[in-house]
Amino acid sequence: MTGRQLNETVARQRRAALAGYGGDIATARELLQDVDANVRATALGALHRLDALTKEDLLDASSDPDPIVRRRACTESTTWNGSIGDPIDAEVASAVALLLDDDDISVVEIAAWACGERPPASHATMARLSEIATTHEDALCRESAVAALGALGDLSGLPAILSATTDKATVRRRAVIALAPFEGAEVDAAIELATTDRDWQVRQAAEDLSP
């Protein structure tokens, strides 16, 4: 990309951002079709800020060819047509859940996080989050999935969280925190064991949860 092209792209991205703060829905919607992914992602956020983001916009963005836009779709889904913790439109939830199988690892990570922000999750989503939490090659994806399982608080996700307490330190830390909504002998034993972990942050998380 030449310097001129870059400057023009940056200018369009700024227009998209300013549209979101200036009430300019028409410009934001126009730039949602831009050739540059950063511009499209910014326009998506602008439409959300203006309360003009439609379900179709989100669904289209979730299948955008560029991971930048797919990630932004996941982010916007967490507060679209509701707030974090509120149930989400089933079609949007399904579209975000599909991104748990995305080819781009960064999309998988943000999709896992997004799935945990708007409970409840479907059985299929819980199963996929559990699989990512225990088997994904990328530690950030495993950590994000564990966090989502903890946020959702569904018992079907507990075995994966317990398994994650033996993962690398960053995942173990997240797994201990994710145990907070759960009760039982297995949970108590995992927290007790974590109080002796070699990583001080894991120990601290466990101590915070200990009676």
C-alpha positions as YAML, in Angstrom:
chain: A
units: angstrom
residues:
- id: 1
  name: MET
  ca: [0.00, 0.00, 0.00]
- id: 2
  name: THR
  ca: [1.42, 3.38, -1.01]
- id: 3
  name: GLY
  ca: [1.60, 6.35, 1.31]
- id: 4
  name: ARG
  ca: [-1.26, 8.03, -0.50]
- id: 5
  name: GLN
  ca: [-3.45, 4.94, -0.26]
- id: 6
  name: LEU
  ca: [-2.63, 4.63, 3.44]
- id: 7
  name: ASN
  ca: [-3.52, 8.25, 4.08]
- id: 8
  name: GLU
  ca: [-6.80, 7.86, 2.23]
- id: 9
  name: THR
  ca: [-7.64, 4.72, 4.21]
- id: 10
  name: VAL
  ca: [-6.84, 6.42, 7.51]
- id: 11
  name: ALA
  ca: [-9.01, 9.35, 6.48]
- id: 12
  name: ARG
  ca: [-11.96, 7.04, 5.77]
- id: 13
  name: GLN
  ca: [-11.46, 5.25, 9.08]
- id: 14
  name: ARG
  ca: [-11.53, 8.60, 10.85]
- id: 15
  name: ARG
  ca: [-14.70, 9.50, 9.01]
- id: 16
  name: ALA
  ca: [-16.27, 6.28, 10.19]
- id: 17
  name: ALA
  ca: [-15.24, 6.94, 13.79]
- id: 18
  name: LEU
  ca: [-16.45, 10.54, 13.69]
- id: 19
  name: ALA
  ca: [-19.75, 9.42, 12.19]
- id: 20
  name: GLY
  ca: [-20.33, 7.36, 15.32]
- id: 21
  name: TYR
  ca: [-19.86, 10.39, 17.53]
- id: 22
  name: GLY
  ca: [-21.61, 12.84, 15.26]
- id: 23
  name: GLY
  ca: [-24.88, 11.02, 14.63]
- id: 24
  name: ASP
  ca: [-24.06, 10.42, 10.96]
- id: 25
  name: ILE
  ca: [-25.70, 7.05, 10.33]
- id: 26
  name: ALA
  ca: [-25.56, 7.44, 6.54]
- id: 27
  name: THR
  ca: [-21.77, 7.82, 6.47]
- id: 28
  name: ALA
  ca: [-21.24, 4.95, 8.91]
- id: 29
  name: ARG
  ca: [-23.46, 2.70, 6.81]
- id: 30
  name: GLU
  ca: [-21.70, 3.71, 3.61]
- id: 31
  name: LEU
  ca: [-18.27, 2.93, 5.09]
- id: 32
  name: LEU
  ca: [-19.50, -0.44, 6.34]
- id: 33
  name: GLN
  ca: [-18.97, -1.53, 2.71]
- id: 34
  name: ASP
  ca: [-15.45, -0.10, 2.44]
- id: 35
  name: VAL
  ca: [-12.68, -2.08, 0.75]
- id: 36
  name: ASP
  ca: [-10.50, -1.81, 3.87]
- id: 37
  name: ALA
  ca: [-11.25, -4.09, 6.84]
- id: 38
  name: ASN
  ca: [-10.21, -1.51, 9.45]
- id: 39
  name: VAL
  ca: [-12.66, 0.97, 7.99]
- id: 40
  name: ARG
  ca: [-15.45, -1.62, 7.93]
- id: 41
  name: ALA
  ca: [-14.74, -2.58, 11.55]
- id: 42
  name: THR
  ca: [-14.78, 1.05, 12.67]
- id: 43
  name: ALA
  ca: [-18.02, 1.66, 10.80]
- id: 44
  name: LEU
  ca: [-19.56, -1.37, 12.52]
- id: 45
  name: GLY
  ca: [-18.66, 0.12, 15.88]
- id: 46
  name: ALA
  ca: [-20.00, 3.52, 14.81]
- id: 47
  name: LEU
  ca: [-23.37, 2.05, 13.88]
- id: 48
  name: HIS
  ca: [-23.52, 0.31, 17.23]
- id: 49
  name: ARG
  ca: [-22.74, 3.56, 19.04]
- id: 50
  name: LEU
  ca: [-25.57, 5.19, 17.10]
- id: 51
  name: ASP
  ca: [-27.96, 2.37, 18.02]
- id: 52
  name: ALA
  ca: [-28.34, 1.71, 14.30]
- id: 53
  name: LEU
  ca: [-26.58, -1.65, 14.08]
- id: 54
  name: THR
  ca: [-28.97, -4.27, 12.73]
- id: 55
  name: LYS
  ca: [-28.92, -8.03, 13.15]
- id: 56
  name: GLU
  ca: [-28.13, -8.33, 9.46]
- id: 57
  name: ASP
  ca: [-25.12, -6.03, 9.92]
- id: 58
  name: LEU
  ca: [-23.78, -8.25, 12.70]
- id: 59
  name: LEU
  ca: [-24.41, -11.46, 10.79]
- id: 60
  name: ASP
  ca: [-22.70, -10.11, 7.69]
- id: 61
  name: ALA
  ca: [-19.73, -8.92, 9.76]
- id: 62
  name: SER
  ca: [-19.40, -12.31, 11.44]
- id: 63
  name: SER
  ca: [-18.78, -13.85, 8.02]
- id: 64
  name: ASP
  ca: [-16.57, -11.03, 6.68]
- id: 65
  name: PRO
  ca: [-13.50, -12.31, 4.79]
- id: 66
  name: ASP
  ca: [-11.17, -10.39, 7.11]
- id: 67
  name: PRO
  ca: [-10.57, -11.48, 10.73]
- id: 68
  name: ILE
  ca: [-10.43, -7.83, 11.84]
- id: 69
  name: VAL
  ca: [-14.13, -7.46, 11.08]
- id: 70
  name: ARG
  ca: [-15.07, -10.89, 12.43]
- id: 71
  name: ARG
  ca: [-13.38, -10.00, 15.72]
- id: 72
  name: ARG
  ca: [-15.22, -6.68, 15.86]
- id: 73
  name: ALA
  ca: [-18.52, -8.47, 15.23]
- id: 74
  name: CYS
  ca: [-17.86, -10.64, 18.28]
- id: 75
  name: THR
  ca: [-17.06, -7.60, 20.39]
- id: 76
  name: GLU
  ca: [-20.15, -5.67, 19.33]
- id: 77
  name: SER
  ca: [-22.36, -8.71, 19.91]
- id: 78
  name: THR
  ca: [-21.68, -8.58, 23.64]
- id: 79
  name: THR
  ca: [-23.62, -5.32, 24.05]
- id: 80
  name: TRP
  ca: [-25.85, -5.34, 20.96]
- id: 81
  name: ASN
  ca: [-29.59, -5.21, 21.67]
- id: 82
  name: GLY
  ca: [-28.91, -5.65, 25.38]
- id: 83
  name: SER
  ca: [-26.12, -5.64, 27.92]
- id: 84
  name: ILE
  ca: [-23.50, -8.10, 29.09]
- id: 85
  name: GLY
  ca: [-25.31, -10.81, 31.01]
- id: 86
  name: ASP
  ca: [-28.52, -10.46, 29.01]
- id: 87
  name: PRO
  ca: [-29.75, -13.24, 26.69]
- id: 88
  name: ILE
  ca: [-28.86, -12.60, 23.07]
- id: 89
  name: ASP
  ca: [-30.72, -13.15, 19.82]
- id: 90
  name: ALA
  ca: [-30.39, -16.84, 18.96]
- id: 91
  name: GLU
  ca: [-29.26, -16.21, 15.38]
- id: 92
  name: VAL
  ca: [-26.50, -13.84, 16.46]
- id: 93
  name: ALA
  ca: [-25.43, -16.24, 19.21]
- id: 94
  name: SER
  ca: [-25.16, -19.02, 16.63]
- id: 95
  name: ALA
  ca: [-23.11, -16.83, 14.31]
- id: 96
  name: VAL
  ca: [-20.66, -15.97, 17.07]
- id: 97
  name: ALA
  ca: [-20.48, -19.61, 18.17]
- id: 98
  name: LEU
  ca: [-19.57, -20.63, 14.63]
- id: 99
  name: LEU
  ca: [-16.47, -18.47, 14.96]
- id: 100
  name: LEU
  ca: [-15.19, -20.84, 17.64]
- id: 101
  name: ASP
  ca: [-14.08, -22.89, 14.62]
- id: 102
  name: ASP
  ca: [-12.56, -19.95, 12.74]
- id: 103
  name: ASP
  ca: [-9.29, -20.45, 10.87]
- id: 104
  name: ASP
  ca: [-7.83, -17.39, 12.61]
- id: 105
  name: ILE
  ca: [-6.75, -18.02, 16.20]
- id: 106
  name: SER
  ca: [-7.39, -14.42, 17.24]
- id: 107
  name: VAL
  ca: [-11.00, -14.77, 16.12]
- id: 108
  name: VAL
  ca: [-11.41, -17.99, 18.12]
- id: 109
  name: GLU
  ca: [-10.08, -16.24, 21.23]
- id: 110
  name: ILE
  ca: [-12.46, -13.28, 21.01]
- id: 111
  name: ALA
  ca: [-15.40, -15.49, 19.99]
- id: 112
  name: ALA
  ca: [-14.89, -17.65, 23.08]
- id: 113
  name: TRP
  ca: [-14.89, -14.56, 25.27]
- id: 114
  name: ALA
  ca: [-18.02, -13.23, 23.56]
- id: 115
  name: CYS
  ca: [-19.87, -16.52, 24.06]
- id: 116
  name: GLY
  ca: [-19.41, -16.14, 27.79]
- id: 117
  name: GLU
  ca: [-20.78, -12.61, 27.96]
- id: 118
  name: ARG
  ca: [-24.40, -13.29, 26.99]
- id: 119
  name: PRO
  ca: [-25.73, -16.40, 28.75]
- id: 120
  name: PRO
  ca: [-27.22, -18.89, 28.38]
- id: 121
  name: ALA
  ca: [-25.19, -20.83, 25.83]
- id: 122
  name: SER
  ca: [-26.46, -23.75, 23.79]
- id: 123
  name: HIS
  ca: [-25.35, -27.30, 24.56]
- id: 124
  name: ALA
  ca: [-23.31, -27.30, 21.36]
- id: 125
  name: THR
  ca: [-21.57, -24.06, 22.32]
- id: 126
  name: MET
  ca: [-20.81, -25.36, 25.80]
- id: 127
  name: ALA
  ca: [-19.35, -28.53, 24.30]
- id: 128
  name: ARG
  ca: [-17.17, -26.58, 21.88]
- id: 129
  name: LEU
  ca: [-15.97, -24.18, 24.59]
- id: 130
  name: SER
  ca: [-15.07, -27.17, 26.75]
- id: 131
  name: GLU
  ca: [-13.14, -28.71, 23.87]
- id: 132
  name: ILE
  ca: [-11.23, -25.49, 23.21]
- id: 133
  name: ALA
  ca: [-10.50, -25.09, 26.93]
- id: 134
  name: THR
  ca: [-8.87, -28.50, 27.11]
- id: 135
  name: THR
  ca: [-7.40, -29.24, 23.69]
- id: 136
  name: HIS
  ca: [-6.76, -26.06, 21.68]
- id: 137
  name: GLU
  ca: [-3.12, -25.58, 20.70]
- id: 138
  name: ASP
  ca: [-3.17, -21.88, 21.59]
- id: 139
  name: ALA
  ca: [-3.02, -21.01, 25.31]
- id: 140
  name: LEU
  ca: [-4.87, -17.72, 24.85]
- id: 141
  name: CYS
  ca: [-7.77, -19.58, 23.25]
- id: 142
  name: ARG
  ca: [-7.80, -22.11, 26.08]
- id: 143
  name: GLU
  ca: [-7.73, -19.31, 28.63]
- id: 144
  name: SER
  ca: [-10.55, -17.42, 26.92]
- id: 145
  name: ALA
  ca: [-12.70, -20.55, 26.72]
- id: 146
  name: VAL
  ca: [-12.12, -21.33, 30.39]
- id: 147
  name: ALA
  ca: [-13.12, -17.79, 31.32]
- id: 148
  name: ALA
  ca: [-16.29, -18.12, 29.24]
- id: 149
  name: LEU
  ca: [-17.20, -21.41, 30.92]
- id: 150
  name: GLY
  ca: [-16.79, -19.78, 34.30]
- id: 151
  name: ALA
  ca: [-18.87, -16.77, 33.29]
- id: 152
  name: LEU
  ca: [-21.64, -19.01, 31.99]
- id: 153
  name: GLY
  ca: [-21.63, -21.07, 35.19]
- id: 154
  name: ASP
  ca: [-23.17, -24.12, 33.51]
- id: 155
  name: LEU
  ca: [-22.32, -27.40, 35.24]
- id: 156
  name: SER
  ca: [-21.56, -29.02, 31.90]
- id: 157
  name: GLY
  ca: [-18.47, -26.82, 31.68]
- id: 158
  name: LEU
  ca: [-17.09, -27.75, 35.09]
- id: 159
  name: PRO
  ca: [-15.05, -30.80, 33.99]
- id: 160
  name: ALA
  ca: [-13.17, -28.66, 31.46]
- id: 161
  name: ILE
  ca: [-12.48, -25.97, 34.05]
- id: 162
  name: LEU
  ca: [-11.18, -28.57, 36.50]
- id: 163
  name: SER
  ca: [-8.96, -30.00, 33.79]
- id: 164
  name: ALA
  ca: [-7.62, -26.53, 33.02]
- id: 165
  name: THR
  ca: [-6.36, -26.17, 36.60]
- id: 166
  name: THR
  ca: [-3.44, -28.35, 35.52]
- id: 167
  name: ASP
  ca: [-2.61, -26.34, 32.37]
- id: 168
  name: LYS
  ca: [0.11, -23.67, 32.07]
- id: 169
  name: ALA
  ca: [0.13, -20.91, 34.68]
- id: 170
  name: THR
  ca: [-1.96, -18.34, 32.82]
- id: 171
  name: VAL
  ca: [-4.67, -20.90, 32.12]
- id: 172
  name: ARG
  ca: [-4.49, -22.33, 35.65]
- id: 173
  name: ARG
  ca: [-5.03, -18.86, 37.05]
- id: 174
  name: ARG
  ca: [-8.08, -18.33, 34.88]
- id: 175
  name: ALA
  ca: [-9.40, -21.78, 35.72]
- id: 176
  name: VAL
  ca: [-9.23, -21.15, 39.46]
- id: 177
  name: ILE
  ca: [-11.17, -17.91, 39.05]
- id: 178
  name: ALA
  ca: [-13.67, -19.72, 36.81]
- id: 179
  name: LEU
  ca: [-14.44, -22.13, 39.67]
- id: 180
  name: ALA
  ca: [-16.09, -19.33, 41.65]
- id: 181
  name: PRO
  ca: [-19.71, -20.10, 40.58]
- id: 182
  name: PHE
  ca: [-19.40, -23.81, 41.39]
- id: 183
  name: GLU
  ca: [-19.60, -25.90, 44.53]
- id: 184
  name: GLY
  ca: [-18.74, -29.47, 45.51]
- id: 185
  name: ALA
  ca: [-15.94, -31.69, 46.72]
- id: 186
  name: GLU
  ca: [-14.08, -31.62, 43.37]
- id: 187
  name: VAL
  ca: [-14.19, -27.84, 43.31]
- id: 188
  name: ASP
  ca: [-12.99, -27.55, 46.89]
- id: 189
  name: ALA
  ca: [-10.16, -30.01, 46.22]
- id: 190
  name: ALA
  ca: [-9.02, -28.13, 43.11]
- id: 191
  name: ILE
  ca: [-9.00, -24.80, 44.96]
- id: 192
  name: GLU
  ca: [-7.14, -26.33, 47.90]
- id: 193
  name: LEU
  ca: [-4.52, -27.79, 45.59]
- id: 194
  name: ALA
  ca: [-4.14, -24.45, 43.82]
- id: 195
  name: THR
  ca: [-3.22, -22.78, 47.12]
- id: 196
  name: THR
  ca: [0.09, -24.66, 46.87]
- id: 197
  name: ASP
  ca: [0.68, -23.91, 43.18]
- id: 198
  name: ARG
  ca: [4.18, -22.87, 42.14]
- id: 199
  name: ASP
  ca: [2.77, -19.71, 40.53]
- id: 200
  name: TRP
  ca: [1.98, -17.02, 43.10]
- id: 201
  name: GLN
  ca: [-0.90, -15.59, 41.09]
- id: 202
  name: VAL
  ca: [-2.56, -19.01, 40.96]
- id: 203
  name: ARG
  ca: [-2.07, -19.31, 44.71]
- id: 204
  name: GLN
  ca: [-3.53, -15.86, 45.27]
- id: 205
  name: ALA
  ca: [-6.61, -16.62, 43.15]
- id: 206
  name: ALA
  ca: [-7.14, -19.83, 45.12]
- id: 207
  name: GLU
  ca: [-6.69, -18.11, 48.46]
- id: 208
  name: ASP
  ca: [-9.26, -15.49, 47.46]
- id: 209
  name: LEU
  ca: [-11.78, -18.29, 46.90]
- id: 210
  name: SER
  ca: [-10.89, -20.30, 50.00]
- id: 211
  name: PRO
  ca: [-13.28, -20.11, 52.99]
...
